[in-house]
Amino acid sequence: MYQAIGESEKAIKDYTSAIKQNPMDDISYYNRGLLYVQQGDMENARADFLAAIEIDKAWEKS
């Protein structure tokens, strides 16, 4: 929701909360990674993308 209205920091916090509740939530890792890319935080983006791939290899094609 926050992502849609440009509230990146709040969206990142929501995705982080979702990941804490379900560490196997590959979609939240991927979406949070996209937000990090938008912020120019490539280190955290890469970590999230790799986490999403580790959970579901289908992300390797993204």
Phi and psi restraints in degrees (range 20) as a CNS / XPLOR table:
assign (resid 1 and name C) (resid 2 and name N)
       (resid 2 and name CA) (resid 2 and name C) 1.0 -63.0 20.0 2
assign (resid 2 and name N) (resid 2 and name CA)
       (resid 2 and name C) (resid 3 and name N) 1.0 -34.3 20.0 2
assign (resid 2 and name C) (resid 3 and name N)
       (resid 3 and name CA) (resid 3 and name C) 1.0 -60.2 20.0 2
assign (resid 3 and name N) (resid 3 and name CA)
       (resid 3 and name C) (resid 4 and name N) 1.0 -39.6 20.0 2
assign (resid 3 and name C) (resid 4 and name N)
       (resid 4 and name CA) (resid 4 and name C) 1.0 -65.7 20.0 2
assign (resid 4 and name N) (resid 4 and name CA)
       (resid 4 and name C) (resid 5 and name N) 1.0 -26.5 20.0 2
assign (resid 4 and name C) (resid 5 and name N)
       (resid 5 and name CA) (resid 5 and name C) 1.0 -106.5 20.0 2
assign (resid 5 and name N) (resid 5 and name CA)
       (resid 5 and name C) (resid 6 and name N) 1.0 13.3 20.0 2
assign (resid 5 and name C) (resid 6 and name N)
       (resid 6 and name CA) (resid 6 and name C) 1.0 82.7 20.0 2
assign (resid 6 and name N) (resid 6 and name CA)
       (resid 6 and name C) (resid 7 and name N) 1.0 16.8 20.0 2
assign (resid 6 and name C) (resid 7 and name N)
       (resid 7 and name CA) (resid 7 and name C) 1.0 -95.8 20.0 2
assign (resid 7 and name N) (resid 7 and name CA)
       (resid 7 and name C) (resid 8 and name N) 1.0 70.8 20.0 2
assign (resid 7 and name C) (resid 8 and name N)
       (resid 8 and name CA) (resid 8 and name C) 1.0 -58.9 20.0 2
assign (resid 8 and name N) (resid 8 and name CA)
       (resid 8 and name C) (resid 9 and name N) 1.0 -45.5 20.0 2
assign (resid 8 and name C) (resid 9 and name N)
       (resid 9 and name CA) (resid 9 and name C) 1.0 -62.2 20.0 2
assign (resid 9 and name N) (resid 9 and name CA)
       (resid 9 and name C) (resid 10 and name N) 1.0 -41.7 20.0 2
assign (resid 9 and name C) (resid 10 and name N)
       (resid 10 and name CA) (resid 10 and name C) 1.0 -67.5 20.0 2
assign (resid 10 and name N) (resid 10 and name CA)
       (resid 10 and name C) (resid 11 and name N) 1.0 -38.2 20.0 2
assign (resid 10 and name C) (resid 11 and name N)
       (resid 11 and name CA) (resid 11 and name C) 1.0 -64.2 20.0 2
assign (resid 11 and name N) (resid 11 and name CA)
       (resid 11 and name C) (resid 12 and name N) 1.0 -42.2 20.0 2
assign (resid 11 and name C) (resid 12 and name N)
       (resid 12 and name CA) (resid 12 and name C) 1.0 -60.6 20.0 2
assign (resid 12 and name N) (resid 12 and name CA)
       (resid 12 and name C) (resid 13 and name N) 1.0 -42.0 20.0 2
assign (resid 12 and name C) (resid 13 and name N)
       (resid 13 and name CA) (resid 13 and name C) 1.0 -63.5 20.0 2
assign (resid 13 and name N) (resid 13 and name CA)
       (resid 13 and name C) (resid 14 and name N) 1.0 -39.9 20.0 2
assign (resid 13 and name C) (resid 14 and name N)
       (resid 14 and name CA) (resid 14 and name C) 1.0 -64.9 20.0 2
assign (resid 14 and name N) (resid 14 and name CA)
       (resid 14 and name C) (resid 15 and name N) 1.0 -44.4 20.0 2
assign (resid 14 and name C) (resid 15 and name N)
       (resid 15 and name CA) (resid 15 and name C) 1.0 -64.1 20.0 2
assign (resid 15 and name N) (resid 15 and name CA)
       (resid 15 and name C) (resid 16 and name N) 1.0 -38.9 20.0 2
assign (resid 15 and name C) (resid 16 and name N)
       (resid 16 and name CA) (resid 16 and name C) 1.0 -62.2 20.0 2
assign (resid 16 and name N) (resid 16 and name CA)
       (resid 16 and name C) (resid 17 and name N) 1.0 -42.4 20.0 2
assign (resid 16 and name C) (resid 17 and name N)
       (resid 17 and name CA) (resid 17 and name C) 1.0 -63.2 20.0 2
assign (resid 17 and name N) (resid 17 and name CA)
       (resid 17 and name C) (resid 18 and name N) 1.0 -42.7 20.0 2
assign (resid 17 and name C) (resid 18 and name N)
       (resid 18 and name CA) (resid 18 and name C) 1.0 -62.6 20.0 2
assign (resid 18 and name N) (resid 18 and name CA)
       (resid 18 and name C) (resid 19 and name N) 1.0 -40.0 20.0 2
assign (resid 18 and name C) (resid 19 and name N)
       (resid 19 and name CA) (resid 19 and name C) 1.0 -67.4 20.0 2
assign (resid 19 and name N) (resid 19 and name CA)
       (resid 19 and name C) (resid 20 and name N) 1.0 -37.7 20.0 2
assign (resid 19 and name C) (resid 20 and name N)
       (resid 20 and name CA) (resid 20 and name C) 1.0 -64.0 20.0 2
assign (resid 20 and name N) (resid 20 and name CA)
       (resid 20 and name C) (resid 21 and name N) 1.0 -37.9 20.0 2
assign (resid 20 and name C) (resid 21 and name N)
       (resid 21 and name CA) (resid 21 and name C) 1.0 -73.3 20.0 2
assign (resid 21 and name N) (resid 21 and name CA)
       (resid 21 and name C) (resid 22 and name N) 1.0 -33.4 20.0 2
assign (resid 21 and name C) (resid 22 and name N)
       (resid 22 and name CA) (resid 22 and name C) 1.0 -142.1 20.0 2
assign (resid 22 and name N) (resid 22 and name CA)
       (resid 22 and name C) (resid 23 and name N) 1.0 90.0 20.0 2
assign (resid 22 and name C) (resid 23 and name N)
       (resid 23 and name CA) (resid 23 and name C) 1.0 -62.7 20.0 2
assign (resid 23 and name N) (resid 23 and name CA)
       (resid 23 and name C) (resid 24 and name N) 1.0 -9.2 20.0 2
assign (resid 23 and name C) (resid 24 and name N)
       (resid 24 and name CA) (resid 24 and name C) 1.0 -98.2 20.0 2
assign (resid 24 and name N) (resid 24 and name CA)
       (resid 24 and name C) (resid 25 and name N) 1.0 15.5 20.0 2
assign (resid 24 and name C) (resid 25 and name N)
       (resid 25 and name CA) (resid 25 and name C) 1.0 -83.5 20.0 2
assign (resid 25 and name N) (resid 25 and name CA)
       (resid 25 and name C) (resid 26 and name N) 1.0 82.9 20.0 2
assign (resid 25 and name C) (resid 26 and name N)
       (resid 26 and name CA) (resid 26 and name C) 1.0 -62.2 20.0 2
assign (resid 26 and name N) (resid 26 and name CA)
       (resid 26 and name C) (resid 27 and name N) 1.0 -32.8 20.0 2
assign (resid 26 and name C) (resid 27 and name N)
       (resid 27 and name CA) (resid 27 and name C) 1.0 -66.4 20.0 2
assign (resid 27 and name N) (resid 27 and name CA)
       (resid 27 and name C) (resid 28 and name N) 1.0 -40.0 20.0 2
assign (resid 27 and name C) (resid 28 and name N)
       (resid 28 and name CA) (resid 28 and name C) 1.0 -65.8 20.0 2
assign (resid 28 and name N) (resid 28 and name CA)
       (resid 28 and name C) (resid 29 and name N) 1.0 -39.0 20.0 2
assign (resid 28 and name C) (resid 29 and name N)
       (resid 29 and name CA) (resid 29 and name C) 1.0 -60.7 20.0 2
assign (resid 29 and name N) (resid 29 and name CA)
       (resid 29 and name C) (resid 30 and name N) 1.0 -46.4 20.0 2
assign (resid 29 and name C) (resid 30 and name N)
       (resid 30 and name CA) (resid 30 and name C) 1.0 -62.6 20.0 2
assign (resid 30 and name N) (resid 30 and name CA)
       (resid 30 and name C) (resid 31 and name N) 1.0 -48.3 20.0 2
assign (resid 30 and name C) (resid 31 and name N)
       (resid 31 and name CA) (resid 31 and name C) 1.0 -64.4 20.0 2
assign (resid 31 and name N) (resid 31 and name CA)
       (resid 31 and name C) (resid 32 and name N) 1.0 -39.0 20.0 2
assign (resid 31 and name C) (resid 32 and name N)
       (resid 32 and name CA) (resid 32 and name C) 1.0 -65.9 20.0 2
assign (resid 32 and name N) (resid 32 and name CA)
       (resid 32 and name C) (resid 33 and name N) 1.0 -37.9 20.0 2
assign (resid 32 and name C) (resid 33 and name N)
       (resid 33 and name CA) (resid 33 and name C) 1.0 -59.0 20.0 2
assign (resid 33 and name N) (resid 33 and name CA)
       (resid 33 and name C) (resid 34 and name N) 1.0 -41.5 20.0 2
assign (resid 33 and name C) (resid 34 and name N)
       (resid 34 and name CA) (resid 34 and name C) 1.0 -61.3 20.0 2
assign (resid 34 and name N) (resid 34 and name CA)
       (resid 34 and name C) (resid 35 and name N) 1.0 -39.8 20.0 2
assign (resid 34 and name C) (resid 35 and name N)
       (resid 35 and name CA) (resid 35 and name C) 1.0 -65.4 20.0 2
assign (resid 35 and name N) (resid 35 and name CA)
       (resid 35 and name C) (resid 36 and name N) 1.0 -40.2 20.0 2
assign (resid 35 and name C) (resid 36 and name N)
       (resid 36 and name CA) (resid 36 and name C) 1.0 -62.3 20.0 2
assign (resid 36 and name N) (resid 36 and name CA)
       (resid 36 and name C) (resid 37 and name N) 1.0 -38.5 20.0 2
assign (resid 36 and name C) (resid 37 and name N)
       (resid 37 and name CA) (resid 37 and name C) 1.0 -60.4 20.0 2
assign (resid 37 and name N) (resid 37 and name CA)
       (resid 37 and name C) (resid 38 and name N) 1.0 -45.5 20.0 2
assign (resid 37 and name C) (resid 38 and name N)
       (resid 38 and name CA) (resid 38 and name C) 1.0 -58.8 20.0 2
assign (resid 38 and name N) (resid 38 and name CA)
       (resid 38 and name C) (resid 39 and name N) 1.0 -31.9 20.0 2
assign (resid 38 and name C) (resid 39 and name N)
       (resid 39 and name CA) (resid 39 and name C) 1.0 -86.5 20.0 2
assign (resid 39 and name N) (resid 39 and name CA)
       (resid 39 and name C) (resid 40 and name N) 1.0 -5.9 20.0 2
assign (resid 39 and name C) (resid 40 and name N)
       (resid 40 and name CA) (resid 40 and name C) 1.0 82.3 20.0 2
assign (resid 40 and name N) (resid 40 and name CA)
       (resid 40 and name C) (resid 41 and name N) 1.0 12.7 20.0 2
assign (resid 40 and name C) (resid 41 and name N)
       (resid 41 and name CA) (resid 41 and name C) 1.0 -94.1 20.0 2
assign (resid 41 and name N) (resid 41 and name CA)
       (resid 41 and name C) (resid 42 and name N) 1.0 77.9 20.0 2
assign (resid 41 and name C) (resid 42 and name N)
       (resid 42 and name CA) (resid 42 and name C) 1.0 -69.5 20.0 2
assign (resid 42 and name N) (resid 42 and name CA)
       (resid 42 and name C) (resid 43 and name N) 1.0 -28.3 20.0 2
assign (resid 42 and name C) (resid 43 and name N)
       (resid 43 and name CA) (resid 43 and name C) 1.0 -64.5 20.0 2
assign (resid 43 and name N) (resid 43 and name CA)
       (resid 43 and name C) (resid 44 and name N) 1.0 -49.6 20.0 2
assign (resid 43 and name C) (resid 44 and name N)
       (resid 44 and name CA) (resid 44 and name C) 1.0 -69.4 20.0 2
assign (resid 44 and name N) (resid 44 and name CA)
       (resid 44 and name C) (resid 45 and name N) 1.0 -35.1 20.0 2
assign (resid 44 and name C) (resid 45 and name N)
       (resid 45 and name CA) (resid 45 and name C) 1.0 -61.1 20.0 2
assign (resid 45 and name N) (resid 45 and name CA)
       (resid 45 and name C) (resid 46 and name N) 1.0 -47.2 20.0 2
assign (resid 45 and name C) (resid 46 and name N)
       (resid 46 and name CA) (resid 46 and name C) 1.0 -60.3 20.0 2
assign (resid 46 and name N) (resid 46 and name CA)
       (resid 46 and name C) (resid 47 and name N) 1.0 -43.5 20.0 2
assign (resid 46 and name C) (resid 47 and name N)
       (resid 47 and name CA) (resid 47 and name C) 1.0 -60.9 20.0 2
assign (resid 47 and name N) (resid 47 and name CA)
       (resid 47 and name C) (resid 48 and name N) 1.0 -42.1 20.0 2
assign (resid 47 and name C) (resid 48 and name N)
       (resid 48 and name CA) (resid 48 and name C) 1.0 -69.1 20.0 2
assign (resid 48 and name N) (resid 48 and name CA)
       (resid 48 and name C) (resid 49 and name N) 1.0 -40.9 20.0 2
assign (resid 48 and name C) (resid 49 and name N)
       (resid 49 and name CA) (resid 49 and name C) 1.0 -63.7 20.0 2
assign (resid 49 and name N) (resid 49 and name CA)
       (resid 49 and name C) (resid 50 and name N) 1.0 -41.1 20.0 2
assign (resid 49 and name C) (resid 50 and name N)
       (resid 50 and name CA) (resid 50 and name C) 1.0 -65.1 20.0 2
assign (resid 50 and name N) (resid 50 and name CA)
       (resid 50 and name C) (resid 51 and name N) 1.0 -37.3 20.0 2
assign (resid 50 and name C) (resid 51 and name N)
       (resid 51 and name CA) (resid 51 and name C) 1.0 -64.1 20.0 2
assign (resid 51 and name N) (resid 51 and name CA)
       (resid 51 and name C) (resid 52 and name N) 1.0 -42.6 20.0 2
assign (resid 51 and name C) (resid 52 and name N)
       (resid 52 and name CA) (resid 52 and name C) 1.0 -62.0 20.0 2
assign (resid 52 and name N) (resid 52 and name CA)
       (resid 52 and name C) (resid 53 and name N) 1.0 -41.5 20.0 2
assign (resid 52 and name C) (resid 53 and name N)
       (resid 53 and name CA) (resid 53 and name C) 1.0 -65.7 20.0 2
assign (resid 53 and name N) (resid 53 and name CA)
       (resid 53 and name C) (resid 54 and name N) 1.0 -39.4 20.0 2
assign (resid 53 and name C) (resid 54 and name N)
       (resid 54 and name CA) (resid 54 and name C) 1.0 -61.1 20.0 2
assign (resid 54 and name N) (resid 54 and name CA)
       (resid 54 and name C) (resid 55 and name N) 1.0 -37.1 20.0 2
assign (resid 54 and name C) (resid 55 and name N)
       (resid 55 and name CA) (resid 55 and name C) 1.0 -76.8 20.0 2
assign (resid 55 and name N) (resid 55 and name CA)
       (resid 55 and name C) (resid 56 and name N) 1.0 -43.3 20.0 2
assign (resid 55 and name C) (resid 56 and name N)
       (resid 56 and name CA) (resid 56 and name C) 1.0 -140.0 20.0 2
assign (resid 56 and name N) (resid 56 and name CA)
       (resid 56 and name C) (resid 57 and name N) 1.0 109.0 20.0 2
assign (resid 56 and name C) (resid 57 and name N)
       (resid 57 and name CA) (resid 57 and name C) 1.0 -61.0 20.0 2
assign (resid 57 and name N) (resid 57 and name CA)
       (resid 57 and name C) (resid 58 and name N) 1.0 -15.4 20.0 2
assign (resid 57 and name C) (resid 58 and name N)
       (resid 58 and name CA) (resid 58 and name C) 1.0 -61.2 20.0 2
assign (resid 58 and name N) (resid 58 and name CA)
       (resid 58 and name C) (resid 59 and name N) 1.0 -24.7 20.0 2
assign (resid 58 and name C) (resid 59 and name N)
       (resid 59 and name CA) (resid 59 and name C) 1.0 -68.5 20.0 2
assign (resid 59 and name N) (resid 59 and name CA)
       (resid 59 and name C) (resid 60 and name N) 1.0 -16.0 20.0 2
assign (resid 59 and name C) (resid 60 and name N)
       (resid 60 and name CA) (resid 60 and name C) 1.0 -59.9 20.0 2
assign (resid 60 and name N) (resid 60 and name CA)
       (resid 60 and name C) (resid 61 and name N) 1.0 -26.2 20.0 2
assign (resid 60 and name C) (resid 61 and name N)
       (resid 61 and name CA) (resid 61 and name C) 1.0 -80.5 20.0 2
assign (resid 61 and name N) (resid 61 and name CA)
       (resid 61 and name C) (resid 62 and name N) 1.0 -12.4 20.0 2
